[in-house]
Amino acid sequence: MARITTGTRQSPTGRARTRASAGAGLLLLGALLTGCGAEPGEIPLSEIRPETPTATPEATPAATPGVVGAAVGAPAAAAHNGLIVSRAYTDAARTSTAIVTLSPDGTGQHQVTQPPARALDDRPDWSPDGATIAFDRTDPQTGTARLWTVLTAGGPEHQVNQLCDSGTADCANEDERAPAFSPDGKQVAFSRSWGALDPSGSHQIQYSDLYLMTPEGTDVQRLTFLTNDKPYSGAVSNPSWSPDGKQLTFEYRTSATGQPANSRAIYVVSADGTGLRQLTPWELRAGDRADWSPDGTQILFTTYPAGPDNAPGGGIYTVHSDGSAVGALTPAPSDAFYGAAAYAPDGKSIVFAQAPAGTGADLYSMRPDGTGVARLTNSADKWLSRPAWGTAEAPAAPADQVQATAQPSDQPSSAPQAPQAPRPDAQQPAQAQGQAPTEKPQPESDSDE
């Protein structure tokens, strides 16, 4: 599969703003893509195609799920387990979510972002040096999301240059979510959805695929073409890089008209756009952001039962990068909801979201074989979810603020636990924006929205 640099960004008038350096090479590329000598800025992004349209690949045969405790190899080099980043509700009515950090033992919750009223900050990811957190913010009015960054220590949030402005059909319902830093920090993978909404009223958006760009928002490249010739067939989201930066996993969630309908699976693609393949079978209904073990031998993922969002069931699994040795780390069947999971930098622990039936989600940890489960937080009213574990240290508090430090998050919450509610990713604004319906209460189902 060819990976094509778009080289342009849409301007307020619908024309593209030059992203890559212009020149004869780009003009030639534009001519080759359109067949009529048009300049790159005149090529709708939705019309950029690979040399051969990508067919939905066959699933890689996998072992029967249910083998608890798949082994994880030791990381090549020990890494420091720093802060965990997550998303959390900021109000009792659960209309807004913010990005928060906490210590590996669950204490010291700190709100890093300050979203506008009813905005949803979600899907955080660490830069390799731990200095920056990337996330997406869903606008409460439009239901569309854009990519943002914030320093780990806090401060003003910065919106990354968006791929499109309004003004053309190619930018209709433009939505960018789930940023993921490459291991060397030079690229960010993200999901992009755009186009008209399904006229049938399903809120399914026309196109959705995986893209790459620099952390500054330049040199945008389309990586997958799963929906290029199959509009309204599904949504691509939640990319995650392999430790060597050569591959990415992502979630593909099919729509009512997809094949199979209303399902989900984890896919793998090389960083150059080649080698696209399905990693998990449709029957497992794997979703959200998968996570690679630090040594690259295992991929961690969460499954979700069919049916309404927020339903209990599913579990946390591992699989080898070739699709073999699928193993369950959590008991099945389960009456709890499981959210996304992530490895610690040293590979010796896993952090994940879990919500017992009828309560909100908290963060838990366990060993890579599924044993030693420990509760990290006790603040179910915040619905902590979509955790990512980094190496950053907690910023030092000014001496005059030490006495005023809030109680650690592992202390029981003084607020009563509210009844189970849909996660932010299941919020109506996101669906109106054209994303696939969300999953359960979990913190990370990003097919989400």
C-alpha positions in Angstrom: 0.0 0.0 0.0 1.3 3.4 -0.9 1.5 6.0 1.8 0.9 9.5 0.3 1.9 12.8 1.9 -1.0 15.2 1.5 1.3 18.1 1.4 -1.6 20.5 2.0 -4.0 21.7 4.6 -7.4 23.3 4.0 -7.7 27.1 4.3 -10.8 28.9 5.5 -11.9 29.1 1.9 -11.4 25.4 1.4 -8.1 25.7 -0.3 -5.2 23.9 1.2 -2.5 25.5 3.3 0.9 24.2 2.2 2.2 21.7 4.8 5.2 20.2 3.1 7.7 22.3 1.0 6.3 23.1 -2.4 8.2 22.4 -5.5 8.3 20.5 -8.7 8.2 17.2 -6.9 4.9 18.0 -5.2 3.4 19.4 -8.5 4.3 16.2 -10.2 2.8 14.2 -7.4 -0.4 16.2 -7.7 -0.5 15.5 -11.4 0.0 11.8 -10.9 -2.8 11.6 -8.3 -5.4 13.5 -10.3 -4.4 12.6 -13.8 -5.1 16.1 -14.9 -2.2 18.2 -13.7 -4.0 19.8 -10.8 -2.0 21.4 -8.1 -1.8 19.5 -4.8 -4.0 22.0 -3.0 -6.9 21.2 -5.4 -7.0 17.5 -4.6 -9.7 16.6 -2.0 -8.2 14.6 0.8 -10.9 12.0 0.4 -9.8 11.4 -3.2 -6.2 10.5 -2.3 -6.1 6.8 -3.0 -3.5 4.1 -2.7 -2.2 2.5 -5.9 -4.6 -0.4 -5.2 -7.7 0.1 -3.0 -7.3 -1.7 0.3 -9.6 -4.6 0.7 -10.5 -5.6 4.2 -7.9 -8.2 5.1 -8.6 -11.6 6.4 -8.3 -12.1 10.1 -5.1 -13.7 11.3 -5.9 -17.2 12.7 -5.6 -17.0 16.5 -5.7 -19.5 19.3 -8.9 -20.0 21.3 -9.3 -17.2 23.8 -9.4 -18.0 27.5 -5.9 -19.0 28.3 -5.2 -16.9 31.4 -1.8 -15.4 31.9 0.0 -15.2 28.6 3.7 -14.7 29.3 5.3 -11.3 28.7 9.0 -11.2 28.0 11.3 -9.0 30.2 11.9 -5.5 28.7 15.2 -5.0 27.1 16.1 -2.2 29.5 14.5 -1.3 32.8 12.4 1.9 32.6 11.2 4.2 35.3 7.5 4.0 36.2 6.3 7.6 36.4 2.9 9.2 36.4 -0.3 7.7 35.0 -2.4 9.9 32.8 -6.2 9.4 32.6 -9.4 11.2 31.8 -12.0 12.0 34.5 -15.3 13.7 34.8 -15.1 17.2 36.4 -18.7 17.7 37.5 -21.4 15.7 39.2 -23.7 15.8 36.2 -20.9 14.2 34.1 -21.0 16.8 31.3 -17.3 17.6 31.1 -14.1 15.5 31.3 -10.5 16.7 31.9 -7.1 15.1 31.7 -5.6 14.2 35.1 -2.4 12.6 36.2 -1.7 10.5 39.3 1.1 8.6 40.9 1.7 4.8 40.2 0.0 4.0 43.6 -3.1 6.0 42.7 -2.4 9.0 45.0 -1.9 12.7 44.1 -4.5 13.2 41.4 -3.9 16.4 39.6 -6.1 18.0 36.9 -3.9 19.0 34.0 -6.4 20.5 31.6 -9.2 23.1 32.1 -11.8 22.3 29.5 -14.7 24.7 28.7 -18.1 23.9 30.0 -19.5 20.6 28.6 -16.3 20.0 26.6 -14.8 16.5 26.7 -11.0 16.1 27.0 -10.1 12.5 26.3 -7.6 9.8 25.0 -4.4 11.2 26.5 -1.0 10.0 25.4 2.5 10.8 26.7 5.4 12.2 24.6 8.4 10.0 24.9 10.2 12.4 27.3 7.2 12.7 29.5 7.1 16.5 29.2 3.9 16.7 27.1 0.5 15.1 27.0 -1.5 15.0 23.8 -5.3 14.5 23.9 -8.4 15.3 21.9 -11.1 17.8 22.9 -14.7 17.4 21.8 -16.6 20.7 21.2 -20.0 20.6 23.0 -21.7 22.6 20.2 -20.5 20.7 17.1 -19.6 17.3 18.6 -16.4 17.4 16.6 -13.0 16.8 18.2 -9.6 18.4 17.6 -6.1 17.5 18.8 -4.5 19.4 21.7 -1.3 19.3 23.8 -0.5 20.4 27.3 2.7 20.4 29.4 2.7 17.7 32.1 3.3 20.4 34.7 0.1 22.1 33.5 -0.5 25.5 31.9 -2.2 26.7 28.8 -3.4 24.1 26.4 -2.3 24.3 22.8 -4.5 23.2 19.8 -2.5 21.4 17.1 -3.1 22.8 13.6 -6.2 21.0 12.4 -6.1 19.2 9.0 -9.1 21.0 7.6 -11.1 24.1 8.1 -14.7 24.4 7.0 -15.8 25.4 3.5 -15.6 22.3 1.4 -17.3 18.9 1.3 -13.9 17.3 1.8 -13.8 19.0 5.3 -17.4 18.4 6.3 -17.8 17.1 9.8 -14.0 17.1 10.1 -12.9 15.3 13.3 -9.5 14.4 14.6 -9.0 12.1 17.7 -6.8 9.8 19.7 -3.3 11.2 19.2 -0.4 8.8 19.8 3.3 9.8 19.9 5.8 7.7 18.1 8.6 6.2 20.3 11.1 8.8 18.9 8.6 11.7 19.3 8.9 12.7 15.7 5.4 11.7 14.6 1.9 11.6 16.0 -0.6 9.0 14.7 -4.3 10.0 14.9 -7.7 9.1 13.6 -9.5 11.4 11.1 -13.1 11.2 10.2 -14.8 13.4 7.6 -17.6 13.6 5.0 -21.3 13.6 5.0 -23.4 11.7 7.6 -25.3 8.6 6.5 -28.6 9.8 5.1 -30.3 6.8 6.8 -30.0 8.7 10.1 -27.5 6.3 11.7 -25.0 9.2 12.4 -22.3 7.2 10.7 -19.7 9.4 9.0 -18.7 8.8 5.4 -14.9 8.3 5.8 -12.6 7.4 8.6 -8.9 6.4 8.5 -5.5 6.6 10.2 -3.1 9.5 9.6 0.4 10.6 10.6 1.8 14.0 11.1 4.6 15.8 13.0 3.8 17.0 16.6 3.4 20.5 15.2 0.7 19.4 12.8 2.8 19.4 9.5 3.6 16.7 6.9 0.3 15.0 7.2 0.2 11.5 5.6 -2.8 9.2 5.2 -1.8 5.7 6.5 -4.9 3.5 5.9 -7.6 3.4 3.3 -10.1 1.0 4.9 -13.1 3.3 4.2 -11.8 4.8 0.9 -14.0 2.7 -1.3 -16.5 1.7 1.4 -18.1 4.9 2.7 -20.1 4.6 5.9 -18.6 1.2 6.5 -17.0 1.9 9.8 -14.7 4.1 12.0 -10.9 3.9 12.5 -9.5 5.0 15.9 -7.1 4.5 18.8 -3.7 4.0 17.2 -0.8 2.7 19.3 2.9 2.4 18.3 5.1 -0.7 18.7 8.2 0.0 20.8 10.5 0.0 17.8 8.2 2.5 15.9 7.8 0.2 12.9 4.2 -0.8 13.4 0.9 0.5 14.8 -2.2 -1.1 16.1 -5.6 0.5 15.8 -9.3 -0.2 16.3 -11.7 -0.7 13.4 -15.3 -0.6 14.3 -17.8 -1.5 11.6 -21.2 0.2 11.1 -24.6 -1.4 10.4 -23.6 -1.6 6.7 -20.1 -2.8 7.4 -18.8 -6.4 7.0 -19.5 -7.8 9.5 -22.1 -5.4 10.8 -21.7 -3.6 14.1 -18.5 -5.3 15.2 -15.0 -4.4 16.1 -11.4 -5.7 15.9 -7.8 -4.6 16.3 -5.7 -4.2 13.2 -1.9 -3.8 12.6 -0.2 -1.8 9.9 3.4 -0.9 9.3 4.5 2.7 9.8 5.0 3.1 6.0 1.4 2.0 5.3 2.1 -1.5 4.2 1.3 -4.9 5.7 -2.3 -4.1 6.9 -3.8 -7.1 8.6 -6.5 -7.9 11.1 -5.0 -9.0 14.5 -8.1 -10.1 16.5 -11.1 -12.1 15.3 -14.4 -10.3 15.0 -15.9 -12.7 17.6 -13.8 -11.2 20.3 -15.1 -7.7 19.7 -11.8 -6.1 20.6 -11.7 -2.3 20.8 -10.2 0.9 22.3 -6.5 1.6 22.3 -4.4 -1.5 22.4 -1.0 -1.3 24.1 2.3 -3.0 23.2 4.5 -4.5 26.0 7.8 -2.6 26.3 9.6 -5.6 24.8 7.2 -5.8 21.9 6.2 -9.4 22.4 2.7 -8.9 23.5 -0.2 -6.6 22.7 -2.8 -5.7 25.4 -6.4 -5.1 24.5 -9.9 -4.9 25.9 -13.1 -6.7 24.6 -16.7 -5.5 24.7 -19.9 -7.5 24.5 -22.5 -6.8 21.9 -25.5 -4.7 23.0 -26.0 -1.4 24.7 -23.1 0.8 25.8 -22.0 0.6 29.4 -23.0 -3.1 29.6 -20.9 -5.3 31.8 -18.8 -8.1 30.4 -15.8 -8.4 28.1 -12.3 -8.5 29.6 -8.7 -7.7 29.1 -6.6 -9.9 26.9 -3.1 -10.2 25.4 -2.1 -11.5 22.0 1.2 -12.0 20.2 2.0 -9.5 17.4 1.4 -12.2 14.8 -2.1 -12.8 16.1 -1.4 -16.0 17.9 -1.7 -17.0 21.6 -4.7 -15.0 22.6 -5.0 -15.1 26.3 -7.5 -13.7 28.9 -6.1 -11.8 31.9 -9.4 -11.2 33.6 -12.1 -13.8 34.6 -14.9 -14.6 32.3 -17.8 -14.3 32.3 -17.7 -11.1 34.2 -20.4 -8.8 35.7 -18.0 -5.8 35.6 -17.2 -3.4 32.9 -13.5 -3.3 31.8 -11.9 -0.3 30.1 -8.7 0.3 28.3 -5.5 -1.1 29.8 -1.8 -0.1 29.5 1.6 -1.5 30.4 3.9 0.2 32.9 7.1 1.4 31.3 9.1 -1.4 33.0 6.6 -4.0 31.7 6.0 -5.5 35.2 2.5 -4.0 35.8 -0.7 -3.2 33.9 -3.0 -0.3 34.7 -6.7 -0.6 33.6 -10.1 0.8 34.2 -12.8 -1.3 35.8 -16.4 -0.6 36.9 -18.3 -3.1 39.1 -21.9 -3.4 38.0 -23.9 -0.3 39.0 -20.9 1.9 39.9 -18.4 4.3 38.2 -15.0 3.3 36.9 -11.8 3.4 38.9 -8.2 2.5 38.0 -6.7 -0.9 39.0 -3.3 -2.5 38.5 -2.3 -6.1 38.0 0.7 -8.2 37.0 1.2 -9.0 33.3 -0.2 -12.5 33.9 -3.4 -11.2 35.4 -2.6 -11.9 39.0 -2.1 -9.4 41.9 -5.1 -7.2 41.1 -5.0 -4.0 43.3 -7.3 -1.0 43.4 -5.4 2.3 42.8 -8.2 4.9 43.1 -11.5 5.2 45.0 -13.3 8.0 43.1 -15.9 6.3 41.0 -17.8 9.6 40.7 -15.0 10.7 38.3 -15.1 7.7 36.1 -11.3 7.5 35.7 -10.5 5.8 32.4 -8.3 5.4 29.4 -5.1 5.3 31.4 -1.6 5.6 29.9 1.5 5.0 32.0 4.6 7.2 31.4 7.9 8.1 32.9 7.2 11.7 34.0 7.7 12.6 37.6 5.0 14.7 39.5 5.9 18.4 39.4 7.2 19.6 42.7 4.6 21.7 44.6 5.6 25.1 45.9 6.6 25.0 49.5 3.8 27.3 50.5 1.3 24.9 49.0 2.5 21.7 50.6 0.1 22.1 53.6 -2.8 22.7 51.3 -2.3 19.6 49.2 -5.5 17.7 48.5 -6.1 14.2 49.9 -4.7 11.5 47.8 -7.0 9.8 45.3 -6.8 6.4 46.9 -8.7 7.7 49.9 -12.5 6.9 49.8 -14.4 9.6 48.0 -16.5 11.8 50.2 -19.1 12.2 47.4 -21.6 9.4 47.0 -21.2 7.1 44.1 -23.6 8.0 41.3 -25.4 5.3 39.4 -23.7 3.9 36.4 -23.8 6.3 33.4 -22.5 6.3 29.9 -19.0 7.3 29.3 -18.0 10.5 27.6 -17.3 8.6 24.5 -21.0 7.6 24.4 -22.1 11.3 24.6 -24.6 12.3 21.9 -22.5 15.2 20.5 -19.9 12.8 19.4 -22.4 10.6 17.7 -24.0 13.6 16.0 -20.6 14.3 14.6 -20.7 11.1 12.7 -18.5 8.7 14.8 -19.6 5.2 15.4 -21.6 4.7 18.5 -19.5 4.3 21.7 -19.1 1.4 23.9 -19.6 1.0 27.5 -18.7 3.1 30.4 -15.2 2.5 29.8 -12.7 5.2 29.5 -11.5 4.4 26.2 -13.7 3.1 23.7 -12.9 5.3 21.0 -14.4 3.8 18.0 -16.0 5.7 20.1 -17.9 8.2 19.5 
